[in-house]
Amino acid sequence: MNAPLWVAAPVIVLVVVAAQADVRTRKIPNRLTFPAILLALATHAALGGWQGLMASLAGLAVALALVPGWLMRWMGAGDVKLMAAAGAWLAWPQAVIALLASLVAGGVIALIVAARRRVLWKAMRGAALTGATILARTAGQAPMPITTGVRFPFALAVLAGATMALWVKA
């Protein structure tokens, strides 16, 4: 493991508890994410000074990449806040690895869920239409494509991504 224990232990506890809550209730509680963010920032500041705090804040900011997914209702706000908390603990640049690995894991989970619910073709078509819509919006106005409506607990993807980031050296 490339991350120190003082980073790895809280990250693992955070993402496991969040994944359990997300699977059970489809919600990630603020009482989990907000204290995790504050504790991560304080710990990085205490152990790494100004540089540690800045790296933690940059890790937290990586979660902003998920905001468009929340705005399009592809994920919940709790997913973004969980990624922010994990990113604050992992700090820059490990948070980027966690985000990218979470997105890949989320894609794999989405494919599995869509296949099990027999909407894989519709999901693939929706993904292609989404890409086309994004390109069309840069050139003019286009309607948003229809999605399958299939949802899954994204905290599972964050669990996979954060765990991967603990092992990969940036």
N, C-alpha and C positions, 0 to 999 in steps of 0.2 A: 504494500500500500504506500502511495506517495504522499498522502495527506497525513499530518500529525494527528495523534489520537484526540487532541482537544478540538479538532475539526471533525474528524470522522465519526466519533461517538454521537455528538449532537445531531449531525446530518442524518445518520442512520435512524436514530430514535425519531426525529422529526418526520422523515418521509414514511417510515413504517406506520407510525400513529396516524398520519394524514391519510395514507392509503387505506388503512382499516376503516377510518371514519368515512372516507369517500365511497368505499365499497358498500358499507352498511347503510349510510344515509344519503349518499350522493351530495354531501356537503363537507367542506373542509372548514372547521371552525376558526373564526378570527382569534379566539382565545388561545389557539395554538400558533397561528402564523405571526401575529403581531409581537407577542413576547419573544418568539424565536428570532425575529428580525432585530429587535432591540438588544437582545442578549448577544447576538452575533456581532453587531456593531460595537458594543461595549467591550466584548472579549478581544476583538481584533485591535481596537484602540488601546486597550490595556497591555496587550502582549506585543503589538507591532507599532505602537505609536501612531503618529499622523499617517505614515505610509500604510500601516495595517488598516486603519479606518478608511482611507481612500480606496484601497483594494477591495474592502468589504462593500463599500458604497457602490463601486463599479460593478461588483458581482450582483448586488441587489438590482442595479439598473438594467442588467441583462434581461431581466424578466419583462421589461417593456416591449421586447420583441413579441411577446404573447398577447399584448393588448389588442391588436387587430383581430385575433381569433376570438377574444372575448366580445369585442364590439360586433362581430358577425354572428355571435351566439354559438360558436363552435365549441366553446369551453366556458366554464364558469369563472367568476372573479376569484374564487378560492384557489383555482388552479394557478392563476397568475400570482396570487399572494404566496402560495406555497413555493413556486419557482423563485420568487423574490427572497423568501426566507432561506431556501437552500442556497441560492446564489450569494446571499450575504455571508453565510457560513463558509462556503467554498472559496469565495473571493475571486477576484480577477487573476488569472485567466481561466481557472478551473470552472467557473460558472458558465463560461461559453461552452465548454465541453459538455457540461451537464445539460444545458439548454438544447444543444444539437442532438445529443444522445437521447434526450427526452422526446424530441420531435420525431426521431427515427423510431423509437420504441412506440410512440403513440401511433405512428403510421402502421406499424406491424400489428398492433392491437386492433386498430380500426379495420384493417383487412381481415383479420381473423373474425372479429365480431360481425362484419358485413357478410362474410362467407357463411357463418353459422346461421345468420338470420335470412339468408338467401336474397340479399340485396347487393351483392358484390358488383354486379354489372351496373346497377343504378348508381352505386357509389363511385365507380370508376368514371361513368359518364358525367356525374356531378362534378368530380374533380377536374375533368377536362373542360367542362363548361365554366367552372370557376376560373381556371387559367385564361380561357378565352374572354371572360367578362372583365377580368383585370386588365387585359390588353385593350379591350374595347373601351373601357372607361378612360384610359389614357388618351384615346383618340376621340371620344365623345361619350354619350350616355348609353348604357345598356342595362337591362334588368338583371337582378341577381338570380343565379341559377337555383333550382330546387334541390334540396338535399334529401337524404334518406330519412333523416330524423333519428337515426340510430345514435345513441349516446353511450359512453362508457366512462368509468372513473379514471380521469386523466392522471390522478395522483399515482396510479400504477406506473405510468410512463415516467413520471418525475422520479419515482423510486428507482426505476431502472437507470435513468439518466444520471442521477446523483451518485448512485453506486458506481457506475462506470467512471464518472469524473474523479472519484476517490482513488481509482487504480491507474488512471492514465496520467502521464507526466506531460504538462503543457510546455 
